[in-house]
Amino acid sequence: MKPKIIIFDVNETLLNLIPLKEEVNAALQNEMGFDVWFPKLLHYSLVETTTGNYSNFSEIAAATFKMISGKFDKEFSDPEIKNILSEITKLPPYPDVKPGLEQLKNEGYKLIAFSNGKPDILKVQLKFAEIDSYFDGIHSVEEIKKYKPHPESYKHILRKYQVTPKRALMVAAHAWDIMGAKRAKLQTCFVERPGKNLFELAENPDFSVLGITEIPEQIN
């Protein structure tokens, strides 16, 4: 069934996190710094949701960065942490993103950006990457105050655009995002970004692609 809306995760799906990774690793003076911090950020966003609380993604990012910095014998002030993590607003899109989004847009699909990030950060990110104009809607989980992959986060977008789960396609490079959308009954597309793999205990996505440019041929 052709989707009426295509929902895109942003970080690592559309935007390359390498500049942020390099900034974090440089600050911590360790090439494993980012790989320790970023999963911790995702972990505590889920802790917030599962325990019925909500702090925005930037707050959690700063708090978890402060948590892990001691592992690297580093200490940072709040302004220093904010400055380090501000690199997230300057991420480039993967090479396949612009042509892929343009083709989908030209074919009449309604494109939605949906991120765990703060609304203002998300808009700056997409504007910097020069892909904001492709989207019919730009949304943050802050609207529902439940982080992906909670089912209610995806259902919020379905309600917003008045579509059934089977007429919505979730596109993500994260196995957990695919799992959440799949279990909320959406169609799913896994983007095989470098280092990203599916979780073998979960249902398979409807299809996988190497880049956004491969999506049109899968859904037409």
C-alpha positions, 0 to 999 in steps of 0.5 A, a space after each residue: 500500500 502506497 504511503 500518504 506520508 513519509 516520516 523521516 528520522 533526522 540525526 544519522 538518517 538524514 544528517 551525518 553526525 561526524 562533525 559532532 563526533 569529532 567535536 566530542 572526541 576532541 573535547 574528551 581527548 579520546 576517540 571513544 568519547 562520542 561512542 560512550 556519550 551518545 548511547 547514554 543520551 538515548 538511554 536516558 531519554 528512554 528512562 525519562 519516558 518510561 518513568 513518566 517524565 520529560 526533559 528536552 533532548 538538549 538538557 539530557 544531552 548536556 546532563 549525560 555529557 557531564 555524567 560521562 566526562 569523568 570517565 575521561 578525567 575531564 570536567 566542563 562548565 555548563 557553557 563549555 558543554 553547551 558550546 561543544 554540543 552546539 556542533 549538532 546544529 552544523 551537520 551536513 546531509 548525506 549525499 543521497 538525501 537532497 536528491 532523494 527528498 527532491 524526487 519524493 517531493 516531485 512525485 507528490 509524497 508528503 514528507 515529514 521530519 520527526 526527531 527527538 531533538 528540540 523544535 528550535 534545534 531541529 529547525 536550525 539543523 534542517 535549515 543549515 543542511 538546506 533541506 528544510 524546504 522539502 518538508 511539509 511538516 517538521 515535528 519534535 517529540 516535544 509536542 507529545 513529550 514521549 521520546 521515540 520509540 514510544 508508540 504514542 510518539 508515532 501515533 501523534 504524527 498519525 493523528 496530526 496528518 489524519 492517516 492510518 498506520 499502514 498509510 505512513 512510512 517511517 524511515 530511520 537508520 536506527 533499529 530502535 526507531 524501526 522497531 517502535 514504528 513497526 510495533 505501532 503498525 507503520 510501514 518501515 524503511 531501514 536506511 543502512 548507514 555505516 555502522 548501523 544494523 538491525 536488531 535480530 529479535 525484532 520484526 524486519 522492516 518492510 524494506 531496507 535501502 542504502 540511501 534515500 534515493 532508493 526509496 521511490 523505486 521501493 514504494 512506486 
